[in-house]
Amino acid sequence: MINAFIRKTPPVTDILKEANDLNSEAKTLITKAYDYAEKAHRNQKRMSGEPYFNHVVETAKTLAELKADADTIAAGLLHDVVEDTPITEEELSQEFNSTICKLVAGVTKLGTLKYQGQKRHVESLRKLFIAMASDIRVIMIKLADRLHNVKTLEYVKPEKRKRIALETIEIYAPLANRLGIGRLRGPLEDYSFPFVYPEEYKKVMRLRKTKSKNTLKQLKKVARSIQESIIKEGITDFDIDYRVKHIYSLYNKLKRKNMDIDQIYDLTALRIILPNQTDCYRVLGLIHSLWRPVPGKLKDYISNPKHNNYRSIHTTVFTGDGNISEIQIRDRQMHTEAEYGVASHLFYDETGKPKTGGQAPTGKLSWITELAKWQEVASESEEFINTLKSDFFQNRIFTFTPRGEVIELPTDAIALDFAYAIHSDVGHQAVGATINGKYSSLTTVLQNNDIIQIETKKDTHPTRKWLEQVKTSTARRHIKQYLTKTDPEFQTTN
Ligand code: MN
């Protein structure tokens, strides 16, 4: 029996107070979406026994914490309406603006994808996410959605639970990482970890607990001396806090260090957040004059940002009594970027302050535009961006079977190419296609994200005309093979 723990649904004000300064129009919009979703999901329950509506409210709250714009928060509230209630996209569009509807449609489509747990599949799914992210906000909603789903994994059936947890660790968390959203990546991994590797989880938890108690005590002493020195230096506007390493990230590091916790120097770390970059280097000098740095441990990700644009200085110092501490130094904008990643580019101004008004950011929001910006930054791993820039991306589209399998095709491919991409028999016997629910001819040119079902009939077969119509070599090859076998005149004319 599930021990139902019914949480009260957070009121809309919980969402509003997390968000950017919203103008009254934005607040009205979010409130309308809140009420609409409440009505749509009324009487639906989660596996935990709590109202389904709670799930979409939590999703929206996460988006508000990321300081997403009002349309995105509203779409977060509405993200399951089309998939899980009788409401159609059309009905939704009568109530909400086209941006919101597009975001909801994007999330709904992503929901139909199935994860098969194969490496190849992981890569194509990743590419797929990217291709689908004609608007990156779709991915943000999906990540926020997934965060609440993994937070409530204990209520899900064991076999399904493991699949979701693994998928989160292999796809969603890396995606959050690539988008630079540290705020989501850590929790996505940590909530999933115990369901994928339960034994390892217990072991790492034990190790972390015993060790971090001491190191935290030590860090507090270190923090006090640093604080005094920084103030003496004339800097007053700064923050110091501690962070304990996320459990899954610790597990990965331990694996590289033979599970020896004593070799982990950043189990706990001190984080110093300063007004600007110059101060970061000043404070670094200060720290190194107080404590001797551990050789080879200084990492300047300010002058050499990570591939996800993470910037910070990490140094590890001997703090006396045989203790070693990691110290991270960054300015406010770097901190915002490390927490919110791509969201910070969309929703924050240059000073790292949230944009006011809760308006959608101006300019193109496309994923590609964002990446083009990142590309200007010197990066240590260009592999990811290169993948995106390759011809592959410019000339390929992603289409799906109704079951969510991914079929990659060239941009001018027609439905018949899709049929052959599934199987030669499907191609040979194809008579028509249902594209996004609409009956269409086999010569219809496909668009990115189309969902296609091929209609077949036993007594049909390929014709020579098909050969002129298809665009992929796979289809052409199969048709030729078929005609060679069955059409005596074919070889002479070809
Ligand atoms: Mn959902």
Boltz pocket constraint, residues with backbone or C-beta under 6 A from the ligand:
constraints:
  - pocket:
      binder: B
      contacts: [[A, 55], [A, 79], [A, 80], [A, 145]]
      max_distance: 6.0
